[in-house]
Amino acid sequence: MQLTAYVNGNMLPLQDACIHIEDRGFQFADGVYEVIACINGTFLDLDMHLQRLRYSCEAIAIDLPCPLHEMAARIEAIYHANPFEDAMIYVQITRGRAARAHLPNTMPTPSLIMTVRELPAPSCETLTQGASAITLDDIRWKRCDIKSIALLASVMGRQEARRRQADETIWLDEQGHMLEGCSTNVLAVIDGSLVTHPLDHQVLGGITRRLALQLARQHGIRVVERPWHLHEAGLQECMLSSTTQGIVPVCYIDGQAIGGGTPGKLTLQLRDWLLQHFDELRQEKTHHA
Ligand SMILES: Cc1ncc(COP(=O)(O)O)c(C=O)c1O
C-alpha cells in the first residue's frame, strides 16, 4: 500500500521521505508534535490541536512554519493523499537543520513533516475487560505541558508496562499522586465525581481529557481537578483518555482490581457520549457539505 508523507512542502512516497541528519529533531529532540484523528473525513477538534501546537512551538521559541489555517489545509491535503478513512495524522515541527551545537549560530528554518496511519479502533477485549496499568515514579522532565518529541521516558515506561504484561504506565509525582500515562491522561471516579489531576507542568493538556470533562459537566456530573491517589477511599473507576483511543476503562492497576475489576459505568457512559459527540461532528460536516 502506497503511503504519502509530507516533508517541508513536498508530498513524497513514505519510503522516500527523508530528513537531514543535522535536523535538530534528530540531534536534540528539539521539536514538538501533534497527533490528530480524522474519522471518515471529519477531523476531531482540529482547532484545539492546532492551538496546542502553537502553544508548544511558542514555549520552545520555534516559529510556526506557516499560519494555522494553512497548517489545517496541509493536514487535510496529507489526509486525502493517503488511503485511510479513519486516520491519525502525525505532525512534527522541529527547529530545523543546523550544524550540531546546542545553540545554533544562525536560526534555521523550522522543519515540518507529516505522516498518516490508520486509526486503530480499541480492541473489543480492552473495552469489555478493561486495560491494565502499572505505576512508576515520574522520570520525565518538568514541562510535560509541552508536547515535546523527546519521548524517551515514555518509551521506557511502555517497555516496563509490556514487561509486566500491562497496557500503560501511569506516572506518579513525589507524593504518589496519579499524573498521567505515557500517551494518555488518567481520570478516576471517586465518590461519584470525575476526578483528574489539574493542568500544570506535570501533565499534558489532553484534548480528549478536556472533552471528557466538558461532556461530564454537561450531563450534570461533578468534575474535580485535583491531585488524587490510587488508594483513596471511594475510588470506584479509572480510565485513560487519548485522541487515538478515546476513553478506555482501566480495571487493574499494579495488579489491584479497580471497581471489582470490570469497566466502570460512568467510564462506559463517558465513552458513549464521546462517540456520540464524534457522530454529531460527522453529521455537522455532512450537513455543511
Ligand atoms: C503524555 C500524554 N498525555 C496525554 C495524552 C492525551 O492527549 P490527547 O487527548 O490530546 O491525545 C497524550 C497524547 O499523546 C500524551 O502523550
The ligand as an SDF file (V2000), in Angstrom:
LIG
                    3D

 16 16  0  0  0  0  0  0  0  0999 V2000
    1.7560   12.3600   27.8600 C   0  0  0  0  0  0  0  0  0  0  0  0
    0.4070   12.4260   27.2130 C   0  0  0  0  0  0  0  0  0  0  0  0
   -0.6660   12.6890   27.9720 N   0  0  0  0  0  0  0  0  0  0  0  0
   -1.9130   12.7270   27.4400 C   0  0  0  0  0  0  0  0  0  0  0  0
   -2.1170   12.4940   26.0930 C   0  0  0  0  0  0  0  0  0  0  0  0
   -3.5190   12.5370   25.5420 C   0  0  0  0  0  0  0  0  0  0  0  0
   -3.7250   13.7410   24.8500 O   0  0  0  0  0  0  0  0  0  0  0  0
   -4.8220   13.8760   23.7060 P   0  0  0  0  0  0  0  0  0  0  0  0
   -6.1400   13.5570   24.3320 O   0  0  0  0  0  0  0  0  0  0  0  0
   -4.7330   15.2960   23.2910 O   0  0  0  0  0  0  0  0  0  0  0  0
   -4.4540   12.9170   22.6270 O   0  0  0  0  0  0  0  0  0  0  0  0
   -1.0230   12.2390   25.2670 C   0  0  0  0  0  0  0  0  0  0  0  0
   -1.2190   12.0170   23.8390 C   0  0  0  0  0  0  0  0  0  0  0  0
   -0.3120   11.7770   23.0790 O   0  0  0  0  0  0  0  0  0  0  0  0
    0.2740   12.2080   25.8380 C   0  0  0  0  0  0  0  0  0  0  0  0
    1.3540   11.9380   25.0870 O   0  0  0  0  0  0  0  0  0  0  0  0
  1  2  1  0
  2  3  1  0
  2 15  2  0
  3  4  2  0
  4  5  1  0
  5  6  1  0
  5 12  2  0
  6  7  1  0
  7  8  1  0
  8  9  2  0
  8 10  1  0
  8 11  1  0
 12 13  1  0
 12 15  1  0
 13 14  2  0
 15 16  1  0
M  END
$$$$
